[in-house]
Amino acid sequence: MEKNEKQSCAIKTSVGGQALLEGIMMKGPFKSAMAVRKPDGEIDISTWDTKKLTGIRKIPFIRGTFNFIDTLIQGYDCLMKSAEISGQEEKPDKFELWLNKVFGKAAGAVFGTIVTILAVVLAVGLFFGVPALIAGFAGNYIENKVALSAIEGVIKIAMFLIYVIGVSKMSDIHRTFMYHGAEHKTIFCYEQGLELTVENVRKQKRFHPRCGTSFLLIVLVVSILVSSVITWENVFVRVLLKIIMLPITVGISYEIIKFAGRYDNWLTKIISAPGLWFQNFTTQEPDDSMIEVAIAAVKPVLPENPEDAIY
């Protein structure tokens, strides 16, 4: 039995990860790792030091925003690398060829920045602008501002659910969600103190209370409460103020999911229930080859002392 397999014990661990294209990224307290299945069937594994939050970035209700931003940046970087390693990277189009010609080695970073900006603009338009406009129209008939905020929030959550359920039907996304399930099962196996084998991992649940998609759902719910204090006099001003207050929403949501993941009681079960249900769509049952990748990704990040990874 390998050293990291012996270190498993029944704890709630801070070790977590993200599904990639034909792979998984795992983040431990000291080390992070990425395991990706190559076209020849071999598993490519890379490791690096985990970036720690220091100073003001560790303060409750502030740390959530920094953690969220770091996760997005690292997640995108790993996703792009997994596409290249797994052989799923598409051939560059004319625009990408032009970027390569103009920016050289920096073309990848420039392209990633452009894609990120476009994605943010699209997300703001869909999940901030559209619900506010629809709820604003309802304001012609409803005067209660809290009720309008609730309507806006319900529309936002419905759009998010429809989007995720829709993309889950795509074959590539479905496979990624299978890797997501493998990630959760592997974490559960470690938390229960079992040896990290395919057989042991396969028996575990794929629904985990500390999942990132559960966090996004909590963000949407908290945003209803935060936005209830924002003016409805001008829809565009409202959207702008909601964007400005997004760090507050994320900070509150982060503390809520940490609380829910740390304790087991009636309150945390209520908090976790919607996210666990939502994982019916964002996780799928993995095959054994995906579980092998998840085990390969988690072993390098497990600390020698399991208490260093207590959540």
NUMAR-776797 format. One record per atom (N, C-alpha, C): atom name; x, y, z. Coordinates in steps of 0.2 Angstrom, whole numbers. Example, Ala and Ser with C-alpha at 12.3 -4.5 7.8 and 13.67 -1.06 7.14 Angstrom:
2
name:xx:yy:zz
N:66:-28:39 $
CA:62:-22:39 $
C:66:-16:39 $
N:64:-11:35 $
CA:68:-5:36 $
C:64:0:39 $
REM end
This chain:
311
name:xx:yy:zz
N:4:-6:0 $
CA:0:0:0 $
C:4:6:0 $
N:3:11:-4 $
CA:7:17:-5 $
C:6:22:1 $
N:10:26:3 $
CA:10:30:8 $
C:4:34:9 $
N:1:37:3 $
CA:-5:42:4 $
C:-11:37:5 $
N:-11:31:3 $
CA:-16:27:4 $
C:-17:25:12 $
N:-11:25:15 $
CA:-11:23:22 $
C:-14:30:26 $
N:-13:35:23 $
CA:-15:41:27 $
C:-22:43:27 $
N:-26:39:23 $
CA:-33:41:23 $
C:-36:39:30 $
N:-41:43:32 $
CA:-44:42:39 $
C:-51:46:39 $
N:-55:44:43 $
CA:-62:46:43 $
C:-62:54:45 $
N:-62:58:41 $
CA:-62:65:42 $
C:-66:69:37 $
N:-68:75:38 $
CA:-70:79:33 $
C:-64:83:30 $
N:-62:82:24 $
CA:-56:85:21 $
C:-57:91:17 $
N:-52:96:17 $
CA:-52:102:13 $
C:-50:100:6 $
N:-48:94:5 $
CA:-46:92:-2 $
C:-52:92:-7 $
N:-51:96:-12 $
CA:-56:96:-17 $
C:-54:97:-24 $
N:-58:97:-29 $
CA:-55:97:-36 $
C:-60:100:-41 $
N:-59:98:-47 $
CA:-63:101:-53 $
C:-62:96:-58 $
N:-67:94:-62 $
CA:-67:90:-67 $
C:-64:94:-73 $
N:-60:91:-77 $
CA:-57:94:-83 $
C:-59:89:-90 $
N:-56:91:-95 $
CA:-58:87:-101 $
C:-53:81:-101 $
N:-57:75:-100 $
CA:-53:68:-99 $
C:-48:69:-93 $
N:-50:72:-88 $
CA:-46:73:-82 $
C:-49:76:-76 $
N:-45:77:-71 $
CA:-47:80:-64 $
C:-41:84:-61 $
N:-43:89:-59 $
CA:-38:93:-55 $
C:-40:93:-47 $
N:-35:91:-43 $
CA:-36:91:-36 $
C:-32:96:-32 $
N:-34:99:-27 $
CA:-31:104:-23 $
C:-31:102:-16 $
N:-25:101:-13 $
CA:-24:99:-6 $
C:-21:105:-2 $
N:-20:105:4 $
CA:-17:110:8 $
C:-10:113:6 $
N:-6:108:3 $
CA:1:110:2 $
C:2:109:-6 $
N:-1:104:-9 $
CA:1:102:-16 $
C:-6:102:-20 $
N:-5:104:-26 $
CA:-11:103:-31 $
C:-9:98:-36 $
N:-13:95:-40 $
CA:-11:90:-45 $
C:-17:90:-50 $
N:-14:88:-56 $
CA:-19:87:-62 $
C:-17:81:-65 $
N:-22:76:-66 $
CA:-21:70:-70 $
C:-26:70:-76 $
N:-23:68:-82 $
CA:-27:68:-88 $
C:-26:62:-92 $
N:-31:59:-95 $
CA:-30:53:-99 $
C:-28:55:-106 $
N:-22:53:-108 $
CA:-19:54:-114 $
C:-22:50:-120 $
N:-22:52:-126 $
CA:-25:48:-131 $
C:-22:41:-132 $
N:-16:40:-129 $
CA:-13:33:-129 $
C:-15:29:-123 $
N:-19:32:-119 $
CA:-22:28:-113 $
C:-18:29:-107 $
N:-12:32:-107 $
CA:-8:33:-101 $
C:-11:40:-98 $
N:-9:40:-91 $
CA:-12:46:-87 $
C:-6:50:-86 $
N:-7:57:-88 $
CA:-2:62:-87 $
C:-3:65:-81 $
N:2:66:-76 $
CA:1:69:-70 $
C:6:75:-69 $
N:3:80:-67 $
CA:8:86:-65 $
C:6:89:-58 $
N:11:91:-55 $
CA:9:94:-48 $
C:12:101:-47 $
N:10:104:-42 $
CA:13:111:-41 $
C:11:113:-34 $
N:14:118:-31 $
CA:12:120:-24 $
C:6:124:-24 $
N:2:122:-19 $
CA:-5:126:-18 $
C:-4:133:-16 $
N:-7:137:-19 $
CA:-6:144:-17 $
C:-11:146:-11 $
N:-7:148:-6 $
CA:-11:150:0 $
C:-14:157:1 $
N:-19:158:4 $
CA:-22:164:5 $
C:-19:167:11 $
N:-16:173:11 $
CA:-13:176:16 $
C:-15:183:18 $
N:-14:186:24 $
CA:-16:193:25 $
C:-24:194:25 $
N:-26:199:22 $
CA:-33:201:21 $
C:-37:196:18 $
N:-33:192:13 $
CA:-37:187:9 $
C:-39:181:14 $
N:-37:181:20 $
CA:-39:175:24 $
C:-45:177:29 $
N:-47:184:29 $
CA:-52:186:33 $
C:-59:184:31 $
N:-63:181:36 $
CA:-70:178:34 $
C:-74:184:30 $
N:-78:182:25 $
CA:-82:186:21 $
C:-78:190:16 $
N:-72:190:17 $
CA:-67:193:11 $
C:-64:187:8 $
N:-62:182:11 $
CA:-58:177:8 $
C:-62:173:3 $
N:-69:173:3 $
CA:-73:170:-2 $
C:-72:172:-9 $
N:-71:179:-9 $
CA:-70:182:-16 $
C:-64:180:-19 $
N:-58:181:-15 $
CA:-52:179:-17 $
C:-51:172:-19 $
N:-54:168:-15 $
CA:-54:160:-16 $
C:-58:159:-23 $
N:-63:162:-24 $
CA:-67:161:-30 $
C:-64:163:-36 $
N:-60:169:-36 $
CA:-56:172:-42 $
C:-50:167:-43 $
N:-47:165:-38 $
CA:-41:160:-39 $
C:-44:154:-42 $
N:-49:151:-40 $
CA:-52:145:-42 $
C:-54:146:-50 $
N:-57:151:-52 $
CA:-58:152:-59 $
C:-52:153:-63 $
N:-47:156:-61 $
CA:-41:157:-65 $
C:-37:150:-65 $
N:-37:147:-60 $
CA:-33:140:-60 $
C:-37:135:-64 $
N:-44:135:-63 $
CA:-48:131:-66 $
C:-48:131:-74 $
N:-48:138:-76 $
CA:-48:139:-83 $
C:-41:137:-86 $
N:-36:138:-82 $
CA:-29:136:-85 $
C:-28:129:-85 $
N:-31:125:-80 $
CA:-31:118:-80 $
C:-35:115:-86 $
N:-41:118:-87 $
CA:-45:116:-92 $
C:-42:116:-99 $
N:-38:122:-100 $
CA:-35:123:-107 $
C:-29:117:-108 $
N:-26:116:-102 $
CA:-20:111:-102 $
C:-23:104:-103 $
N:-29:103:-100 $
CA:-31:96:-101 $
C:-34:95:-108 $
N:-36:100:-111 $
CA:-38:99:-118 $
C:-32:98:-123 $
N:-27:101:-121 $
CA:-21:100:-125 $
C:-18:93:-124 $
N:-18:91:-118 $
CA:-15:84:-116 $
C:-19:78:-118 $
N:-26:79:-118 $
CA:-30:74:-120 $
C:-31:74:-127 $
N:-28:78:-131 $
CA:-29:78:-138 $
C:-36:81:-141 $
N:-39:85:-137 $
CA:-46:88:-139 $
C:-45:95:-141 $
N:-39:98:-141 $
CA:-38:105:-143 $
C:-40:105:-150 $
N:-44:110:-152 $
CA:-46:111:-158 $
C:-41:115:-162 $
N:-41:114:-169 $
CA:-36:117:-173 $
C:-38:125:-173 $
N:-32:129:-173 $
CA:-34:136:-172 $
C:-37:139:-179 $
N:-42:143:-177 $
CA:-45:147:-183 $
C:-41:153:-185 $
N:-44:156:-190 $
CA:-41:162:-193 $
C:-39:167:-187 $
N:-44:168:-183 $
CA:-43:173:-178 $
C:-37:171:-173 $
N:-37:165:-171 $
CA:-31:162:-167 $
C:-25:163:-171 $
N:-25:161:-177 $
CA:-18:161:-181 $
C:-16:169:-181 $
N:-21:173:-182 $
CA:-19:180:-182 $
C:-16:182:-175 $
N:-19:180:-169 $
CA:-16:181:-163 $
C:-9:179:-162 $
N:-8:172:-165 $
CA:-1:169:-164 $
C:4:173:-168 $
N:2:176:-174 $
CA:6:180:-178 $
C:8:187:-174 $
N:3:190:-171 $
CA:4:196:-168 $
C:7:196:-161 $
N:5:191:-157 $
CA:7:191:-150 $
C:12:186:-149 $
N:14:181:-153 $
CA:18:176:-152 $
C:17:171:-146 $
N:21:171:-142 $
CA:20:166:-136 $
C:15:169:-131 $
N:14:175:-132 $
CA:8:178:-127 $
C:1:177:-130 $
N:1:174:-136 $
CA:-6:173:-139 $
C:-11:169:-135 $
N:-8:164:-132 $
CA:-13:160:-128 $
C:-16:164:-122 $
N:-12:168:-119 $
CA:-14:172:-113 $
C:-19:178:-116 $
N:-18:181:-122 $
CA:-22:186:-125 $
C:-29:183:-126 $
N:-28:177:-130 $
CA:-35:173:-132 $
C:-39:172:-126 $
N:-35:169:-120 $
CA:-39:167:-114 $
C:-42:173:-111 $
N:-39:179:-111 $
CA:-42:185:-108 $
C:-48:187:-112 $
N:-47:187:-119 $
CA:-53:189:-123 $
C:-59:184:-122 $
N:-58:178:-122 $
CA:-63:173:-120 $
C:-66:174:-114 $
N:-62:176:-109 $
CA:-65:177:-102 $
C:-69:183:-102 $
N:-67:189:-105 $
CA:-71:195:-105 $
C:-77:194:-109 $
N:-77:190:-114 $
CA:-84:189:-118 $
C:-88:185:-113 $
N:-85:180:-110 $
CA:-90:175:-106 $
C:-93:179:-100 $
N:-89:184:-97 $
CA:-91:188:-92 $
C:-97:193:-94 $
N:-96:196:-100 $
CA:-101:200:-103 $
C:-107:196:-104 $
N:-107:190:-107 $
CA:-112:186:-108 $
C:-116:184:-102 $
N:-112:182:-97 $
CA:-115:180:-91 $
C:-119:186:-87 $
N:-116:192:-87 $
CA:-119:198:-84 $
C:-125:199:-88 $
N:-125:199:-95 $
CA:-131:200:-99 $
C:-137:195:-97 $
N:-135:189:-97 $
CA:-140:184:-96 $
C:-143:183:-89 $
N:-138:183:-84 $
CA:-140:182:-77 $
C:-141:188:-73 $
N:-139:194:-75 $
CA:-140:200:-72 $
C:-145:204:-75 $
N:-144:205:-82 $
CA:-148:210:-86 $
C:-155:207:-87 $
N:-156:201:-90 $
CA:-162:198:-92 $
C:-167:198:-86 $
N:-165:194:-81 $
CA:-170:194:-75 $
C:-172:201:-72 $
N:-167:205:-72 $
CA:-169:212:-70 $
C:-174:215:-74 $
N:-173:215:-81 $
CA:-178:218:-85 $
C:-185:214:-85 $
N:-185:208:-84 $
CA:-192:204:-84 $
C:-195:206:-77 $
N:-191:206:-72 $
CA:-194:208:-65 $
C:-196:215:-65 $
N:-192:219:-69 $
CA:-194:227:-69 $
C:-200:228:-73 $
N:-202:224:-78 $
CA:-208:224:-81 $
C:-214:222:-76 $
N:-213:217:-72 $
CA:-218:215:-67 $
C:-219:220:-62 $
N:-214:225:-61 $
CA:-215:231:-57 $
C:-220:235:-59 $
N:-223:235:-65 $
CA:-228:239:-67 $
C:-235:237:-63 $
N:-235:230:-60 $
CA:-240:228:-57 $
C:-239:226:-50 $
N:-233:226:-48 $
CA:-231:224:-41 $
C:-227:229:-38 $
N:-229:232:-32 $
CA:-226:237:-29 $
C:-221:235:-24 $
N:-222:229:-21 $
CA:-217:227:-16 $
C:-210:225:-19 $
N:-205:229:-16 $
CA:-198:228:-19 $
C:-195:221:-17 $
N:-197:218:-11 $
CA:-194:212:-9 $
C:-197:206:-14 $
N:-204:207:-16 $
CA:-207:202:-20 $
C:-204:203:-27 $
N:-202:209:-29 $
CA:-199:209:-36 $
C:-192:206:-36 $
N:-188:207:-30 $
CA:-182:204:-30 $
C:-182:196:-30 $
N:-188:194:-26 $
CA:-189:186:-26 $
C:-190:184:-33 $
N:-194:188:-37 $
CA:-196:186:-44 $
C:-190:186:-48 $
N:-186:191:-47 $
CA:-180:191:-51 $
C:-175:185:-50 $
N:-175:184:-43 $
CA:-170:178:-41 $
C:-173:171:-44 $
N:-179:170:-44 $
CA:-182:164:-46 $
C:-181:163:-54 $
N:-182:169:-57 $
CA:-180:169:-65 $
C:-173:167:-66 $
N:-168:170:-62 $
CA:-161:169:-62 $
C:-159:161:-61 $
N:-162:159:-56 $
CA:-161:152:-54 $
C:-164:147:-59 $
N:-170:149:-62 $
CA:-173:145:-67 $
C:-168:145:-73 $
N:-166:150:-75 $
CA:-162:151:-81 $
C:-155:147:-80 $
N:-152:147:-74 $
CA:-146:143:-73 $
C:-148:136:-73 $
N:-153:134:-70 $
CA:-155:127:-70 $
C:-156:124:-77 $
N:-160:128:-81 $
CA:-161:126:-88 $
C:-155:126:-92 $
N:-150:130:-91 $
CA:-144:130:-95 $
C:-140:124:-93 $
N:-139:123:-86 $
CA:-135:117:-84 $
C:-138:110:-87 $
N:-144:110:-86 $
CA:-148:104:-88 $
C:-147:103:-96 $
N:-147:108:-99 $
CA:-147:108:-106 $
C:-140:106:-109 $
N:-134:109:-106 $
CA:-128:107:-108 $
C:-126:100:-106 $
N:-129:98:-100 $
CA:-127:91:-98 $
C:-129:86:-103 $
N:-133:87:-108 $
CA:-135:83:-113 $
C:-130:82:-118 $
N:-125:87:-119 $
CA:-120:87:-124 $
C:-115:81:-122 $
N:-113:77:-127 $
CA:-109:71:-125 $
C:-102:73:-121 $
N:-99:79:-124 $
CA:-92:81:-120 $
C:-94:83:-113 $
N:-99:87:-112 $
CA:-100:89:-106 $
C:-103:84:-101 $
N:-106:79:-104 $
CA:-108:73:-100 $
C:-102:69:-97 $
N:-97:68:-102 $
CA:-91:65:-100 $
C:-88:69:-94 $
N:-88:75:-95 $
CA:-84:80:-90 $
C:-88:79:-83 $
N:-95:78:-83 $
CA:-99:77:-77 $
C:-98:70:-74 $
N:-96:66:-78 $
CA:-94:59:-76 $
C:-87:59:-72 $
N:-83:63:-75 $
CA:-76:64:-71 $
C:-78:68:-64 $
N:-83:73:-65 $
CA:-85:76:-58 $
C:-87:71:-53 $
N:-91:66:-55 $
CA:-93:61:-51 $
C:-88:57:-48 $
N:-83:56:-52 $
CA:-77:52:-50 $
C:-73:56:-45 $
N:-73:62:-46 $
CA:-69:67:-41 $
C:-73:66:-34 $
N:-79:67:-34 $
CA:-83:67:-28 $
C:-82:60:-24 $
N:-83:55:-28 $
CA:-82:48:-25 $
C:-76:47:-22 $
N:-70:49:-25 $
CA:-64:48:-23 $
C:-63:52:-16 $
N:-65:58:-16 $
CA:-65:62:-10 $
C:-69:58:-4 $
N:-75:56:-5 $
CA:-78:52:0 $
C:-74:46:2 $
N:-71:42:-3 $
CA:-67:37:-1 $
C:-62:38:4 $
N:-58:44:3 $
CA:-53:46:7 $
C:-56:48:14 $
N:-61:52:14 $
CA:-64:54:20 $
C:-67:48:25 $
N:-68:43:22 $
CA:-71:37:26 $
C:-65:33:28 $
N:-59:34:26 $
CA:-53:31:28 $
C:-52:24:25 $
N:-55:24:19 $
CA:-54:18:15 $
C:-48:18:10 $
N:-45:12:8 $
CA:-39:12:4 $
C:-42:15:-3 $
N:-38:19:-6 $
CA:-40:22:-13 $
C:-39:17:-18 $
N:-44:13:-19 $
CA:-44:8:-25 $
C:-50:9:-29 $
N:-50:7:-35 $
CA:-56:8:-40 $
C:-62:5:-36 $
N:-61:-1:-34 $
CA:-67:-4:-31 $
C:-70:0:-25 $
N:-66:2:-20 $
CA:-68:6:-15 $
C:-72:13:-17 $
N:-68:16:-22 $
CA:-71:22:-24 $
C:-78:21:-28 $
N:-78:16:-31 $
CA:-84:15:-35 $
C:-91:14:-31 $
N:-90:12:-25 $
CA:-96:11:-20 $
C:-98:18:-17 $
N:-94:23:-18 $
CA:-96:29:-14 $
C:-101:33:-18 $
N:-104:38:-14 $
CA:-109:43:-17 $
C:-106:48:-21 $
N:-110:50:-26 $
CA:-107:55:-31 $
C:-109:62:-29 $
N:-113:63:-24 $
CA:-116:69:-21 $
C:-112:72:-15 $
N:-109:77:-16 $
CA:-105:80:-10 $
C:-107:87:-8 $
N:-108:88:-2 $
CA:-110:94:1 $
C:-106:100:-1 $
N:-99:99:-2 $
CA:-95:105:-3 $
C:-93:106:-10 $
N:-98:104:-14 $
CA:-96:104:-22 $
C:-97:112:-24 $
N:-93:113:-29 $
CA:-93:120:-32 $
C:-99:122:-35 $
N:-103:117:-38 $
CA:-109:119:-41 $
C:-115:120:-36 $
N:-114:117:-30 $
CA:-118:119:-24 $
C:-117:126:-22 $
N:-111:128:-22 $
CA:-109:135:-20 $
C:-112:140:-25 $
N:-112:138:-31 $
CA:-115:143:-36 $
C:-123:144:-35 $
N:-126:138:-33 $
CA:-133:139:-32 $
C:-134:143:-25 $
N:-130:142:-20 $
CA:-131:146:-14 $
C:-130:154:-16 $
N:-125:155:-20 $
CA:-124:162:-23 $
C:-130:165:-26 $
N:-134:161:-30 $
CA:-140:164:-33 $
C:-145:165:-27 $
N:-146:161:-22 $
CA:-151:162:-17 $
C:-149:168:-13 $
N:-142:168:-11 $
CA:-140:174:-7 $
C:-141:181:-11 $
N:-140:180:-17 $
CA:-141:186:-21 $
C:-148:189:-21 $
N:-153:185:-20 $
CA:-160:187:-19 $
C:-160:192:-13 $
N:-157:190:-7 $
CA:-157:194:-1 $
C:-153:200:-2 $
N:-147:200:-5 $
CA:-143:206:-6 $
C:-146:211:-10 $
N:-149:208:-16 $
CA:-152:213:-21 $
C:-159:216:-18 $
N:-162:213:-13 $
CA:-168:216:-10 $
C:-167:223:-8 $
N:-161:225:-6 $
CA:-160:232:-4 $
C:-157:237:-9 $
N:-157:234:-16 $
CA:-155:239:-21 $
C:-161:242:-25 $
N:-160:248:-27 $
CA:-165:252:-30 $
C:-168:248:-36 $
N:-175:249:-37 $
CA:-178:247:-43 $
C:-180:253:-48 $
N:-177:259:-46 $
CA:-179:265:-50 $
C:-177:265:-57 $
N:-171:262:-58 $
CA:-168:261:-64 $
C:-164:254:-65 $
N:-167:251:-70 $
CA:-164:244:-71 $
C:-157:243:-72 $
N:-154:248:-76 $
CA:-147:248:-78 $
C:-143:250:-72 $
N:-145:254:-68 $
CA:-142:256:-61 $
C:-142:250:-57 $
N:-148:247:-57 $
CA:-148:241:-52 $
C:-143:235:-54 $
N:-143:234:-61 $
CA:-138:229:-63 $
C:-131:231:-61 $
N:-129:237:-62 $
CA:-123:239:-60 $
C:-121:239:-53 $
N:-126:241:-49 $
CA:-125:240:-41 $
C:-124:233:-39 $
N:-128:228:-43 $
CA:-128:221:-41 $
C:-121:218:-43 $
N:-118:221:-48 $
CA:-111:219:-50 $
C:-106:221:-45 $
N:-107:227:-43 $
CA:-103:230:-38 $
C:-103:226:-31 $
N:-109:224:-29 $
CA:-110:221:-23 $
C:-109:213:-24 $
N:-107:211:-29 $
CA:-106:204:-30 $
C:-101:201:-25 $
N:-95:204:-24 $
CA:-90:202:-19 $
C:-94:200:-12 $
N:-99:205:-10 $
CA:-102:203:-4 $
C:-106:197:-4 $
N:-110:196:-10 $
CA:-114:190:-11 $
C:-109:184:-11 $
N:-104:184:-14 $
CA:-99:178:-15 $
C:-96:177:-8 $
N:-94:182:-4 $
CA:-92:181:3 $
C:-96:178:7 $
N:-103:180:7 $
CA:-108:177:12 $
C:-109:170:10 $
N:-109:169:3 $
CA:-111:162:1 $
C:-105:157:3 $
N:-99:160:2 $
CA:-93:155:4 $
C:-93:153:11 $
N:-95:158:16 $
CA:-95:156:23 $
C:-101:151:24 $
N:-106:152:20 $
CA:-112:147:21 $
C:-110:140:19 $
N:-107:139:14 $
CA:-105:133:11 $
C:-100:130:16 $
N:-95:134:19 $
CA:-90:131:23 $
C:-94:129:30 $
N:-99:133:32 $
CA:-102:131:38 $
C:-106:124:37 $
N:-109:124:31 $
CA:-113:118:29 $
C:-109:112:28 $
N:-103:113:26 $
CA:-98:107:25 $
C:-95:105:31 $
N:-95:109:36 $
CA:-91:107:42 $
C:-95:104:48 $
N:-102:105:47 $
CA:-106:102:53 $
C:-112:98:50 $
N:-114:93:54 $
CA:-120:89:52 $
C:-126:90:57 $
N:-130:94:55 $
CA:-136:95:59 $
C:-142:97:54 $
N:-148:98:57 $
CA:-154:99:53 $
C:-153:106:49 $
N:-150:111:51 $
CA:-149:117:47 $
C:-144:116:41 $
N:-139:112:42 $
CA:-134:111:37 $
C:-137:107:32 $
N:-141:102:34 $
CA:-144:98:29 $
C:-149:101:25 $
N:-153:106:28 $
CA:-157:110:24 $
C:-153:115:19 $
N:-148:118:21 $
CA:-144:122:17 $
C:-141:118:11 $
N:-139:111:12 $
CA:-135:107:7 $
C:-140:104:3 $
N:-146:103:5 $
CA:-151:99:1 $
C:-152:102:-7 $
N:-153:108:-8 $
CA:-154:110:-15 $
C:-148:109:-19 $
N:-142:110:-16 $
CA:-136:109:-20 $
C:-135:101:-22 $
N:-136:97:-17 $
CA:-136:90:-18 $
C:-141:87:-23 $
N:-147:90:-23 $
CA:-151:88:-28 $
C:-149:91:-35 $
N:-146:97:-35 $
CA:-143:99:-42 $
C:-138:95:-45 $
N:-134:91:-40 $
CA:-129:87:-43 $
C:-131:81:-46 $
N:-138:80:-47 $
CA:-141:75:-51 $
C:-139:77:-58 $
N:-138:83:-60 $
CA:-137:85:-66 $
C:-129:87:-68 $
N:-126:89:-63 $
CA:-119:91:-64 $
C:-114:86:-62 $
N:-116:80:-59 $
CA:-112:74:-59 $
C:-115:68:-62 $
N:-111:63:-64 $
CA:-114:57:-67 $
C:-110:51:-65 $
N:-112:45:-65 $
CA:-108:40:-63 $
C:-102:38:-67 $
N:-96:38:-65 $
CA:-90:37:-69 $
C:-89:30:-70 $
N:-85:29:-76 $
CA:-83:22:-77 $
C:-76:21:-73 $
N:-74:15:-73 $
CA:-68:13:-69 $
C:-61:17:-72 $
N:-61:19:-78 $
CA:-55:22:-81 $
C:-55:29:-78 $
N:-61:32:-77 $
CA:-61:39:-74 $
C:-60:39:-67 $
N:-62:34:-63 $
CA:-60:33:-56 $
C:-52:33:-55 $
N:-49:29:-60 $
CA:-42:28:-60 $
C:-38:35:-60 $
N:-41:39:-65 $
CA:-38:46:-66 $
C:-39:50:-59 $
N:-45:50:-56 $
CA:-47:53:-50 $
C:-42:51:-44 $
N:-41:45:-44 $
CA:-36:42:-39 $
C:-29:45:-40 $
N:-27:45:-46 $
CA:-20:47:-48 $
C:-20:55:-47 $
N:-25:58:-47 $
CA:-25:66:-46 $
C:-25:67:-38 $
N:-28:63:-34 $
CA:-29:65:-27 $
C:-23:62:-23 $
N:-19:57:-25 $
CA:-14:54:-21 $
C:-8:59:-20 $
N:-6:63:-25 $
CA:0:68:-24 $
C:-2:74:-19 $
N:-9:75:-18 $
CA:-10:81:-14 $
C:-12:79:-7 $
N:-12:73:-5 $
CA:-14:71:2 $
C:-8:72:6 $
N:-9:76:12 $
CA:-4:78:16 $
C:-2:71:20 $
N:5:71:23 $
CA:7:66:27 $
C:3:65:33 $
N:1:71:36 $
CA:-3:71:42 $
C:-10:73:40 $
N:-15:68:40 $
CA:-22:69:38 $
C:-25:75:41 $
N:-23:77:48 $
CA:-26:83:51 $
C:-24:89:48 $
N:-19:89:43 $
CA:-18:95:40 $
C:-23:97:34 $
N:-27:92:33 $
CA:-32:93:28 $
C:-39:93:30 $
N:-40:94:37 $
CA:-46:94:40 $
C:-50:100:38 $
N:-56:99:36 $
CA:-60:105:33 $
C:-62:110:38 $
REM end
